[in-house]
Each structure stands twice: as C-alpha cells, then as structure tokens.
Amino acid sequence: MAIKSELDIKGTRLSGRVWKKIVKPIRCIISPNAWKLSKDKIREKWLKSKIKKEEIKEIAKESSEIIKKNREDRIKKGEQIRIKRQRKIENEIKSAGNNIIIVGSKKYGKMSKKAKKGLTKLTPEMVNILRSKRV
C-alpha cells in the first residue's frame, strides 16, 4: 500500500515525544493510493446498494402487476355474477307471463314473511292492489 521511504520520518510529534520504533503518525501512513482505495470501496458499496434498490423496485413492479390482475379478475367475476342474476330475473319474468308485478326493494323489505311468500301466488285482486301502490 505505502512505500517504506514515505513512512520513515525523523522528528518529534507536536506533543514533543520522539518517535519510537514502528509507531508513525497517521498522516504519514495515508498515501495517495489509500485515497483511491477508499473511493473504490465507497463506490462498491454504492453499487451494491443501487443493485439492491433496483431488485426491490422490480419486485414491487411484479407485485403491483399481480395485484392489478387479481383486481381485474374480481371485477370480471362480479360482472359474471351480475349477468347471471339478470338472466335469472329475466327468465322468472318470462315464465310469470301477464300476472307479473315488479316490487321495489324498499317495499319488499317492509313486507312480512307471509306477504313475501304470497308474491309467488298472486291473484288478480292482489295484482291490482300492488300495481296501485308501486314504489
């Protein structure tokens, strides 16, 4: 790392003590090459952290894509369920014929259990009553 001639220093410290054997001041041990090495180490750490950040971003993108796909699947399933319900209601309306009455959800919610069961067995008088009180 450092050349020996750079490290051989004769003299005294600022404190006044004489140098003994191997002990040298820090400012003489550090050579221009040491600065380059430290910069390289810092750059390596920076590159490693950058690579980790990029990996994390890729994982985040993949997870966001999976979340979007799941959301789209849920929306599609919901639409399919709505279509099935609508078809079921349309088939019930077709099978009922002329005696059909559409009752609002508010009105249906207020009805008693007997009244709800009675909707399936409508007489012409009940049809007239319900038509006049449509919600």
C-alpha positions in Angstrom: 0.0 0.0 0.0 2.5 2.6 1.1 6.2 2.9 0.2 8.6 2.4 3.1 10.5 5.6 2.3 7.3 7.6 2.9 6.9 6.1 6.3 10.4 6.7 7.6 10.1 10.0 9.4 12.5 11.6 11.8 11.4 14.2 14.1 9.1 14.8 17.0 5.4 14.8 17.4 3.6 18.0 18.1 3.3 16.9 21.7 7.1 16.7 21.9 7.5 13.0 22.1 10.2 11.3 20.0 9.0 8.6 17.5 9.8 5.1 18.9 10.4 2.1 16.7 7.4 1.3 14.5 4.9 3.9 15.7 4.2 6.5 13.0 1.8 9.4 12.7 -1.5 8.7 10.8 -0.9 11.5 8.3 2.3 9.7 7.1 0.7 6.3 6.8 -2.0 7.5 4.4 -0.7 7.6 0.9 -2.4 8.9 -2.3 -3.1 5.3 -3.2 -5.1 4.8 0.0 -7.5 7.6 -1.0 -8.1 5.8 -4.3 -8.7 2.5 -2.5 -11.2 4.2 -0.1 -13.0 5.7 -3.0 -13.2 2.3 -4.7 -14.7 0.8 -1.5 -17.2 3.6 -1.3 -18.1 3.1 -5.0 -18.5 -0.7 -4.4 -20.9 -0.1 -1.5 -22.8 2.4 -3.6 -23.1 -0.1 -6.5 -24.3 -2.9 -4.1 -26.9 -0.6 -2.6 -28.0 0.5 -6.1 -28.4 -3.1 -7.2 -30.5 -3.9 -4.1 -32.7 -0.9 -4.7 -33.2 -2.0 -8.4 -34.1 -5.5 -7.2 -36.6 -4.1 -4.8 -38.2 -2.0 -7.5 -38.5 -5.0 -9.8 -40.2 -7.0 -7.0 -42.5 -4.1 -6.3 -43.5 -3.9 -10.1 -44.1 -7.6 -10.2 -46.3 -7.5 -7.0 -48.2 -4.5 -8.3 -48.9 -6.4 -11.6 -50.2 -9.4 -9.6 -52.4 -7.1 -7.5 -53.8 -5.5 -10.7 -54.5 -8.9 -12.2 -56.3 -10.0 -9.1 -58.4 -6.8 -9.1 -59.3 -7.3 -12.7 -60.3 -11.0 -12.0 -62.5 -9.9 -9.1 -64.2 -7.3 -11.4 -64.8 -9.9 -14.1 -66.2 -12.4 -11.6 -68.5 -9.7 -10.3 -69.8 -8.8 -13.8 -70.4 -12.5 -14.5 -72.4 -12.9 -11.3 -74.5 -9.8 -12.2 -75.1 -11.1 -15.7 -76.3 -14.5 -14.2 -78.6 -12.7 -11.7 -80.0 -10.6 -14.5 -80.7 -13.6 -16.7 -82.3 -15.4 -13.8 -84.6 -12.4 -13.2 -85.4 -12.2 -16.9 -86.3 -15.9 -17.0 -88.6 -15.5 -14.0 -90.3 -12.5 -15.7 -90.8 -14.5 -18.9 -92.2 -17.5 -17.0 -94.6 -15.3 -15.0 -96.4 -14.0 -18.1 -99.0 -11.3 -17.8 -99.5 -11.5 -14.0 -96.1 -10.1 -13.2 -95.6 -7.2 -10.9 -92.2 -5.6 -10.2 -92.0 -4.7 -6.5 -89.3 -2.2 -5.3 -86.6 -3.4 -2.9 -87.9 -1.0 -0.2 -91.4 -2.3 -0.4 -90.2 -5.9 -0.4 -88.1 -5.2 2.7 -91.1 -3.9 4.6 -93.3 -6.9 3.7 -93.8 -9.7 6.2 -92.7 -13.3 5.5 -96.3 -14.3 4.7 -96.6 -11.4 2.2 -93.3 -12.4 0.6 -94.4 -16.0 0.2 -97.7 -14.7 -1.2 -96.0 -12.9 -4.0 -95.4 -16.2 -5.7 -99.2 -17.0 -5.6 -100.7 -13.8 -6.8 -104.4 -13.4 -7.5 -105.8 -10.7 -9.9 -107.0 -8.7 -6.9 -103.5 -8.7 -5.3 -102.1 -7.7 -8.7 -104.3 -4.6 -8.8 -103.5 -3.6 -5.2 -99.8 -3.9 -5.7 -99.9 -2.0 -9.0 -101.7 0.9 -7.4 -99.1 1.1 -4.6 -96.0 0.8 -6.6 -92.8 2.2 -5.1 
